[in-house]
């Protein structure tokens, strides 16, 4: 599993080779060191944000896999957006709802950023939208879930990326400064996960 230190070391090596281009300050390239925070979204060049956006996702719960081009030429592709909303549906409650487009931006930005380092694993969506009944059931079962969870309004997702530690994934998502980030560390082969939402900027560990 890639740790934050290993990820930063990769960034330093790429910076020394000029592979990060405009996204890394000149000083970082000449000093052969990563920028102060390699995960800072403010360091990304404009080309990063204007290129077409494709999300590669899997839902372990349902076995679904999809690669969806949902944004191109400055516009969201409606049919693709609807497909992504379906993928992030409440699988147990068998219900879907509109997902905050800003959440898709965070998920895409995360995936596109690590792709710069040769990491092309899909995002695992462990939980997206939840019905009120599904969320209540989780609370009653003692599963980490807020009673007024943003999952219930399509503004949150629990995710992980294979071989990427919670520390690295959470740190990257935090750098986009688009909402809350929860760290859920778990032992075992699959590890934990990160909660990302588009609410207030905050962090916690569960």
Backbone as CSV, one residue per row, in Angstrom:
resi,resn,N_x,N_y,N_z,CA_x,CA_y,CA_z,C_x,C_y,C_z
1,UNK,0.844,-1.187,0.000,0.000,0.000,0.000,0.883,1.243,0.000
2,UNK,0.596,2.187,-0.870,1.424,3.388,-1.001,1.137,4.348,0.149
3,UNK,2.190,4.735,0.872,2.045,5.680,1.971,2.232,7.102,1.461
4,UNK,1.943,8.083,2.307,2.129,9.480,1.924,3.589,9.764,1.606
5,UNK,4.512,9.207,2.434,5.935,9.432,2.201,6.354,8.898,0.831
6,UNK,5.903,7.686,0.506,6.247,7.099,-0.793,5.657,7.911,-1.935
7,UNK,4.440,8.410,-1.732,3.791,9.211,-2.774,4.569,10.506,-2.994
8,UNK,4.998,11.131,-1.892,5.776,12.369,-1.991,7.133,12.109,-2.642
9,UNK,7.713,10.941,-2.343,9.000,10.606,-2.961,8.837,10.456,-4.466
10,UNK,7.724,9.861,-4.891,7.457,9.744,-6.329,7.320,11.139,-6.938
11,UNK,6.641,12.014,-6.208,6.457,13.375,-6.697,7.779,14.100,-6.835
12,UNK,8.691,13.871,-5.893,9.997,14.515,-5.954,10.768,14.053,-7.183
13,UNK,10.711,12.739,-7.439,11.416,12.191,-8.594,10.840,12.741,-9.895
14,UNK,9.523,12.800,-9.981,8.895,13.327,-11.186,9.187,14.801,-11.355
15,UNK,9.228,15.524,-10.231,9.526,16.949,-10.307,10.929,17.183,-10.835
16,UNK,11.874,16.350,-10.401,13.252,16.485,-10.861,13.364,16.244,-12.358
17,UNK,12.492,15.395,-12.890,12.513,15.102,-14.320,11.671,16.085,-15.126
18,UNK,10.989,17.005,-14.412,10.137,17.962,-15.107,8.833,17.351,-15.560
19,UNK,8.499,16.160,-15.037,7.304,15.461,-15.499,6.025,16.127,-15.046
20,UNK,6.086,16.946,-14.010,4.877,17.604,-13.532,4.604,18.902,-14.277
21,UNK,5.544,19.350,-15.077,5.326,20.534,-15.902,4.926,21.739,-15.083
22,UNK,3.880,22.446,-15.545,3.478,23.699,-14.933,2.885,23.522,-13.550
23,UNK,2.563,22.305,-13.159,1.920,22.131,-11.859,2.901,22.212,-10.705
24,UNK,4.219,22.183,-10.978,5.216,22.269,-9.932,6.014,23.552,-10.089
25,UNK,6.153,24.365,-9.041,6.924,25.600,-9.122,8.344,25.326,-9.576
26,UNK,8.939,26.305,-10.247,10.301,26.131,-10.773,11.272,25.768,-9.663
27,UNK,11.114,26.391,-8.480,12.027,26.116,-7.380,11.994,24.653,-6.995
28,UNK,10.823,24.063,-7.046,10.707,22.657,-6.666,11.445,21.770,-7.643
29,UNK,11.439,22.153,-8.924,12.121,21.345,-9.930,13.625,21.451,-9.781
30,UNK,14.143,22.653,-9.577,15.591,22.814,-9.502,16.151,22.253,-8.202
31,UNK,15.361,22.288,-7.119,15.840,21.788,-5.832,15.617,20.292,-5.677
32,UNK,14.991,19.668,-6.662,14.708,18.241,-6.622,13.924,17.869,-5.361
33,UNK,12.909,18.658,-5.055,12.065,18.395,-3.893,10.620,18.675,-4.258
34,UNK,9.707,18.003,-3.589,8.292,18.264,-3.886,7.886,19.640,-3.387
35,UNK,6.795,20.197,-3.898,6.309,21.469,-3.380,5.921,21.317,-1.917
36,UNK,5.651,22.422,-1.197,5.316,22.340,0.227,4.228,21.308,0.517
37,UNK,3.229,21.230,-0.336,2.208,20.203,-0.195,1.845,19.731,-1.594
38,UNK,2.336,18.573,-1.947,2.116,18.050,-3.289,0.638,17.861,-3.588
39,UNK,-0.166,17.748,-2.528,-1.589,17.510,-2.709,-2.385,18.801,-2.845
40,UNK,-1.737,19.943,-2.866,-2.460,21.211,-2.932,-3.040,21.421,-4.322
41,UNK,-4.362,21.426,-4.417,-5.031,21.571,-5.708,-4.689,22.889,-6.383
42,UNK,-4.268,23.889,-5.589,-3.946,25.187,-6.171,-2.714,25.110,-7.078
43,UNK,-1.928,24.052,-6.948,-0.718,23.917,-7.751,-0.975,23.302,-9.122
44,UNK,-2.193,22.842,-9.347,-2.494,22.200,-10.612,-2.639,23.230,-11.723
45,UNK,-2.130,22.887,-12.893,-2.199,23.802,-14.018,-3.608,23.835,-14.598
46,UNK,-3.894,24.870,-15.380,-5.237,25.067,-15.914,-5.652,23.928,-16.830
47,UNK,-4.700,23.314,-17.520,-5.028,22.215,-18.425,-5.663,21.037,-17.678
48,UNK,-5.290,20.894,-16.418,-5.846,19.803,-15.619,-7.357,19.944,-15.506
49,UNK,-7.831,21.170,-15.367,-9.250,21.392,-15.103,-10.111,21.550,-16.344
50,UNK,-9.511,21.759,-17.504,-10.323,21.965,-18.708,-10.389,20.737,-19.608
51,UNK,-9.617,19.707,-19.290,-9.666,18.506,-20.127,-10.931,17.700,-19.826
52,UNK,-11.357,16.840,-20.751,-12.539,15.996,-20.513,-12.379,15.179,-19.241
53,UNK,-13.495,14.921,-18.567,-13.452,14.237,-17.277,-14.162,12.885,-17.350
54,UNK,-13.385,11.860,-17.085,-13.897,10.492,-17.093,-13.665,9.858,-15.735
55,UNK,-14.715,9.277,-15.186,-14.604,8.585,-13.900,-14.624,7.082,-14.111
56,UNK,-13.662,6.397,-13.495,-13.627,4.939,-13.514,-13.989,4.467,-12.122
57,UNK,-15.101,3.771,-11.981,-15.587,3.382,-10.660,-16.015,1.915,-10.619
58,UNK,-15.991,1.377,-9.409,-16.542,0.044,-9.164,-17.404,0.122,-7.914
59,UNK,-18.450,-0.700,-7.858,-19.285,-0.834,-6.658,-19.143,-2.260,-6.166
60,UNK,-18.280,-2.510,-5.212,-18.096,-3.875,-4.707,-19.405,-4.514,-4.265
61,UNK,-20.306,-3.714,-3.726,-21.569,-4.225,-3.198,-22.446,-4.858,-4.273
62,UNK,-22.412,-4.276,-5.475,-23.264,-4.790,-6.558,-22.472,-5.461,-7.671
63,UNK,-21.143,-5.316,-7.636,-20.312,-5.908,-8.679,-20.247,-5.087,-9.951
64,UNK,-20.811,-3.876,-9.927,-20.805,-3.025,-11.119,-19.443,-2.374,-11.346
65,UNK,-19.118,-2.200,-12.624,-17.925,-1.471,-13.028,-18.314,-0.533,-14.157
66,UNK,-17.750,0.662,-14.161,-18.095,1.614,-15.221,-16.958,2.612,-15.430
67,UNK,-16.840,3.036,-16.654,-15.914,4.115,-17.015,-16.759,5.125,-17.781
68,UNK,-16.977,6.291,-17.172,-17.964,7.239,-17.690,-17.360,8.603,-17.988
69,UNK,-17.448,9.024,-19.242,-17.074,10.381,-19.627,-18.286,11.261,-19.317
70,UNK,-18.170,12.102,-18.292,-19.353,12.848,-17.855,-19.253,14.360,-18.059
71,UNK,-18.070,14.856,-18.452,-17.888,16.310,-18.613,-16.945,16.562,-19.780
72,UNK,-17.361,17.431,-20.690,-16.539,17.732,-21.857,-16.908,19.113,-22.381
73,UNK,-15.901,19.848,-22.826,-16.111,21.184,-23.405,-16.895,22.092,-22.453
74,UNK,-16.594,21.969,-21.169,-17.199,22.867,-20.195,-18.605,22.521,-19.779
75,UNK,-19.115,21.356,-20.183,-20.490,21.004,-19.855,-20.603,19.568,-19.354
76,UNK,-21.533,19.379,-18.415,-21.839,18.041,-17.935,-22.700,17.332,-18.979
77,UNK,-22.364,16.083,-19.282,-23.143,15.269,-20.218,-24.277,14.632,-19.414
78,UNK,-25.508,15.044,-19.690,-26.633,14.654,-18.842,-26.796,13.141,-18.719
79,UNK,-26.729,12.419,-19.817,-26.915,10.963,-19.764,-25.841,10.308,-18.901
80,UNK,-24.616,10.832,-18.980,-23.520,10.293,-18.173,-23.718,10.641,-16.698
81,UNK,-24.200,11.850,-16.441,-24.479,12.247,-15.063,-25.536,11.323,-14.456
82,UNK,-26.585,11.029,-15.214,-27.630,10.135,-14.727,-27.077,8.736,-14.454
83,UNK,-26.158,8.287,-15.302,-25.537,6.976,-15.106,-24.745,6.948,-13.805
84,UNK,-23.990,8.005,-13.547,-23.206,8.068,-12.317,-24.105,8.136,-11.083
85,UNK,-25.211,8.871,-11.193,-26.161,8.926,-10.075,-26.717,7.538,-9.783
86,UNK,-26.940,6.763,-10.836,-27.434,5.395,-10.648,-26.376,4.528,-9.974
87,UNK,-25.132,4.690,-10.384,-24.050,3.896,-9.804,-23.890,4.209,-8.319
88,UNK,-24.092,5.472,-7.943,-23.961,5.882,-6.544,-25.277,5.743,-5.771
89,UNK,-26.199,4.974,-6.304,-27.496,4.801,-5.655,-27.360,4.035,-4.337
90,UNK,-28.445,4.003,-3.595,-28.532,3.172,-2.403,-28.849,1.758,-2.878
91,UNK,-27.852,0.892,-2.884,-28.033,-0.458,-3.399,-29.014,-1.248,-2.534
92,UNK,-28.887,-1.116,-1.223,-29.785,-1.854,-0.331,-31.207,-1.302,-0.382
93,UNK,-31.333,0.013,-0.399,-32.653,0.631,-0.427,-33.272,0.683,-1.805
94,UNK,-32.492,0.299,-2.797,-32.963,0.281,-4.187,-33.571,1.618,-4.598
95,UNK,-32.825,2.681,-4.320,-33.298,4.023,-4.663,-32.116,4.873,-5.090
96,UNK,-32.360,5.807,-5.992,-31.322,6.721,-6.435,-31.807,8.147,-6.235
97,UNK,-30.894,9.087,-6.317,-31.222,10.495,-6.134,-30.167,11.318,-6.846
98,UNK,-30.448,12.581,-7.139,-29.435,13.445,-7.760,-28.218,13.573,-6.840
99,UNK,-27.053,13.444,-7.416,-25.806,13.593,-6.671,-25.232,14.980,-6.950
100,UNK,-24.732,15.619,-5.915,-24.128,16.939,-6.067,-23.001,16.868,-7.101
101,UNK,-23.083,17.624,-8.203,-22.025,17.593,-9.217,-20.648,17.897,-8.642
102,UNK,-20.604,18.710,-7.588,-19.311,19.038,-6.981,-18.642,17.804,-6.394
103,UNK,-19.442,16.837,-5.947,-18.871,15.602,-5.423,-18.178,14.827,-6.531
104,UNK,-18.777,14.812,-7.708,-18.133,14.139,-8.837,-16.818,14.832,-9.202
105,UNK,-16.774,16.159,-9.047,-15.537,16.887,-9.336,-14.425,16.440,-8.382
106,UNK,-14.777,16.271,-7.118,-13.790,15.829,-6.134,-13.301,14.418,-6.459
107,UNK,-14.240,13.541,-6.787,-13.861,12.164,-7.110,-13.000,12.112,-8.366
108,UNK,-13.408,12.880,-9.390,-12.624,12.892,-10.625,-11.247,13.502,-10.378
109,UNK,-11.197,14.626,-9.679,-9.911,15.274,-9.418,-8.954,14.353,-8.701
110,UNK,-9.471,13.582,-7.759,-8.650,12.628,-7.020,-8.068,11.578,-7.955
111,UNK,-8.932,11.008,-8.778,-8.492,9.957,-9.693,-7.530,10.495,-10.750
112,UNK,-7.845,11.652,-11.293,-6.994,12.232,-12.334,-5.632,12.632,-11.787
113,UNK,-5.602,13.084,-10.540,-4.327,13.502,-9.955,-3.393,12.325,-9.773
114,UNK,-3.884,11.223,-9.199,-2.985,10.088,-8.971,-2.606,9.410,-10.278
115,UNK,-3.418,9.601,-11.329,-3.075,9.034,-12.638,-1.788,9.642,-13.168
116,UNK,-1.476,10.847,-12.728,-0.220,11.491,-13.134,0.994,10.712,-12.644
117,UNK,0.787,9.856,-11.666,1.866,9.081,-11.087,1.773,7.613,-11.478
118,UNK,1.028,7.349,-12.548,0.932,5.995,-13.062,0.005,5.102,-12.275
119,UNK,-0.852,5.693,-11.444,-1.786,4.910,-10.644,-3.173,5.058,-11.268
120,UNK,-3.628,4.013,-11.938,-4.865,4.096,-12.713,-5.979,3.194,-12.175
121,UNK,-5.920,2.899,-10.882,-6.954,2.063,-10.298,-8.296,2.805,-10.265
122,UNK,-9.388,2.077,-10.413,-10.706,2.716,-10.318,-11.018,3.091,-8.870
123,UNK,-11.928,4.018,-8.707,-12.420,4.366,-7.383,-13.418,3.304,-6.923
124,UNK,-13.263,2.805,-5.733,-14.244,1.886,-5.165,-15.269,2.716,-4.398
125,UNK,-16.511,2.657,-4.829,-17.589,3.377,-4.157,-18.246,2.426,-3.160
126,UNK,-17.961,2.629,-1.885,-18.519,1.764,-0.853,-19.909,2.222,-0.444
127,UNK,-20.151,3.514,-0.533,-21.462,4.060,-0.202,-21.617,5.409,-0.882
128,UNK,-22.775,5.626,-1.480,-23.077,6.914,-2.096,-24.336,7.471,-1.452
129,UNK,-25.375,7.606,-2.235,-26.653,8.055,-1.694,-27.216,6.998,-0.748
130,UNK,-27.870,7.459,0.323,-28.562,6.558,1.236,-29.967,7.084,1.497
131,UNK,-30.925,6.199,1.505,-32.265,6.602,1.924,-32.236,6.833,3.434
132,UNK,-33.239,7.527,3.931,-33.315,7.765,5.375,-33.399,6.446,6.135
133,UNK,-34.139,5.488,5.569,-34.284,4.185,6.224,-32.946,3.445,6.280
134,UNK,-32.199,3.479,5.186,-30.901,2.791,5.155,-29.938,3.419,6.148
135,UNK,-29.936,4.744,6.206,-29.037,5.439,7.117,-29.404,5.138,8.568
136,UNK,-30.708,5.125,8.864,-31.169,4.827,10.221,-30.758,3.423,10.627
137,UNK,-30.856,2.483,9.698,-30.482,1.105,9.997,-28.996,1.005,10.346
138,UNK,-28.152,1.733,9.611,-26.721,1.720,9.891,-26.440,2.274,11.280
139,UNK,-27.118,3.376,11.627,-26.938,3.980,12.949,-27.310,2.985,14.040
140,UNK,-28.423,2.308,13.849,-28.899,1.345,14.844,-27.974,0.140,14.964
141,UNK,-27.294,-0.202,13.865,-26.379,-1.345,13.879,-24.993,-0.969,14.388
142,UNK,-24.792,0.312,14.681,-23.502,0.747,15.186,-22.463,0.991,14.112
143,UNK,-22.899,0.993,12.860,-21.984,1.289,11.751,-21.760,2.800,11.710
144,UNK,-20.518,3.262,11.425,-20.272,4.699,11.384,-21.209,5.415,10.410
145,UNK,-22.145,6.190,10.953,-23.098,6.929,10.127,-23.724,8.021,10.979
146,UNK,-23.716,9.248,10.468,-24.324,10.362,11.196,-25.835,10.325,11.008
147,UNK,-26.569,10.739,12.035,-28.034,10.721,11.938,-28.535,11.673,10.850
148,UNK,-27.815,12.749,10.627,-28.181,13.699,9.574,-27.123,13.662,8.473
149,UNK,-26.778,12.458,8.074,-25.702,12.240,7.110,-25.960,12.935,5.775
150,UNK,-24.882,13.487,5.212,-24.969,14.097,3.882,-25.151,13.048,2.793
151,UNK,-24.968,11.782,3.134,-25.271,10.713,2.178,-26.745,10.774,1.779
152,UNK,-27.598,11.203,2.682,-29.038,11.198,2.432,-29.487,12.290,1.470
153,UNK,-28.594,13.242,1.194,-28.934,14.309,0.240,-27.989,14.297,-0.963
154,UNK,-27.325,13.171,-1.178,-26.480,13.022,-2.362,-25.228,13.873,-2.366
155,UNK,-24.703,14.156,-1.165,-23.525,15.017,-1.086,-22.327,14.324,-0.445
156,UNK,-22.355,12.997,-0.401,-21.250,12.277,0.241,-21.040,10.915,-0.393
157,UNK,-19.807,10.450,-0.293,-19.458,9.112,-0.768,-18.346,8.560,0.104
158,UNK,-18.400,7.267,0.375,-17.320,6.569,1.062,-16.539,5.822,-0.006
159,UNK,-15.245,6.081,-0.073,-14.448,5.541,-1.173,-13.119,4.987,-0.690
160,UNK,-12.500,4.190,-1.544,-11.114,3.791,-1.352,-10.522,3.504,-2.731
161,UNK,-9.211,3.462,-2.783,-8.490,3.133,-4.011,-7.470,2.068,-3.658
162,UNK,-7.479,0.974,-4.377,-6.590,-0.147,-4.084,-5.141,0.303,-3.983
163,UNK,-4.467,-0.168,-2.952,-3.039,0.081,-2.731,-2.700,1.521,-2.364
164,UNK,-3.707,2.320,-2.042,-3.460,3.693,-1.620,-3.945,3.818,-0.179
165,UNK,-3.067,4.239,0.717,-3.432,4.292,2.123,-4.476,5.374,2.389
166,UNK,-5.177,5.227,3.516,-6.167,6.222,3.896,-5.517,7.589,4.083
167,UNK,-4.290,7.594,4.595,-3.572,8.849,4.835,-3.375,9.621,3.536
168,UNK,-2.933,8.908,2.507,-2.676,9.557,1.221,-3.978,9.995,0.556
169,UNK,-4.936,9.077,0.495,-6.198,9.387,-0.161,-6.918,10.539,0.534
170,UNK,-6.976,10.479,1.853,-7.630,11.557,2.595,-6.905,12.880,2.444
171,UNK,-5.579,12.842,2.460,-4.804,14.071,2.305,-5.032,14.722,0.957
172,UNK,-5.138,13.897,-0.066,-5.386,14.424,-1.407,-6.771,15.069,-1.483
173,UNK,-7.783,14.380,-0.973,-9.134,14.929,-1.025,-9.234,16.211,-0.209
174,UNK,-8.565,16.267,0.927,-8.574,17.485,1.744,-8.028,18.678,0.975
175,UNK,-7.030,18.425,0.122,-6.377,19.523,-0.591,-7.312,20.240,-1.556
176,UNK,-8.398,19.602,-1.956,-9.342,20.252,-2.855,-10.251,21.230,-2.110
177,UNK,-10.281,21.137,-0.819,-10.994,22.098,0.030,-12.445,22.291,-0.381
178,UNK,-13.104,21.179,-0.644,-14.487,21.253,-1.113,-15.495,20.715,-0.108
179,UNK,-15.022,20.313,1.082,-15.965,19.776,2.051,-15.289,18.952,3.119
180,UNK,-16.044,18.037,3.709,-15.540,17.240,4.808,-14.811,15.989,4.367
181,UNK,-13.871,15.555,5.193,-13.098,14.338,4.933,-13.012,13.539,6.230
182,UNK,-13.519,12.321,6.194,-13.445,11.444,7.352,-12.518,10.279,7.074
183,UNK,-11.648,9.963,8.026,-10.688,8.865,7.890,-11.198,7.664,8.694
184,UNK,-11.372,6.537,8.012,-11.826,5.330,8.679,-10.768,4.243,8.470
185,UNK,-9.913,4.086,9.470,-8.830,3.114,9.396,-9.335,1.748,9.848
186,UNK,-9.069,0.735,9.052,-9.474,-0.612,9.405,-8.356,-1.581,9.037
187,UNK,-8.134,-2.584,9.889,-7.143,-3.616,9.591,-7.732,-4.594,8.588
188,UNK,-6.868,-5.357,7.963,-7.345,-6.351,7.008,-6.837,-6.087,5.609
189,UNK,-7.023,-7.037,4.706,-6.489,-6.917,3.342,-7.058,-5.743,2.554
190,UNK,-8.308,-5.383,2.808,-8.910,-4.286,2.059,-8.730,-2.942,2.737
191,UNK,-8.378,-2.944,3.999,-8.126,-1.700,4.709,-9.395,-0.910,4.974
192,UNK,-9.223,0.379,5.247,-10.352,1.235,5.561,-10.850,2.008,4.364
193,UNK,-11.378,3.184,4.645,-11.924,4.007,3.569,-11.925,5.472,3.970
194,UNK,-12.251,6.315,3.011,-12.343,7.754,3.235,-13.758,8.216,2.911
195,UNK,-14.325,9.004,3.814,-15.607,9.660,3.561,-15.301,11.032,2.973
196,UNK,-15.910,11.350,1.845,-15.757,12.675,1.221,-17.139,13.273,1.032
197,UNK,-17.291,14.534,1.422,-18.577,15.187,1.191,-18.376,16.632,0.772
198,UNK,-19.460,17.274,0.360,-19.396,18.662,-0.109,-20.058,19.608,0.889
199,UNK,-20.000,19.237,2.153,-20.513,20.106,3.200,-19.441,21.074,3.666
200,UNK,-19.444,21.398,4.960,-18.450,22.307,5.522,-17.074,21.649,5.529
201,UNK,-16.016,22.447,5.388,-14.664,21.922,5.452,-14.363,21.487,6.886
202,UNK,-14.097,20.197,7.054,-13.787,19.656,8.359,-13.171,18.281,8.173
203,UNK,-12.505,17.773,9.207,-11.919,16.433,9.151,-12.195,15.718,10.462
204,UNK,-12.213,14.382,10.420,-12.390,13.586,11.622,-11.889,12.176,11.353
205,UNK,-11.769,11.403,12.411,-11.374,10.005,12.324,-12.448,9.154,12.981
206,UNK,-12.841,8.088,12.291,-13.894,7.244,12.818,-13.482,5.796,12.963
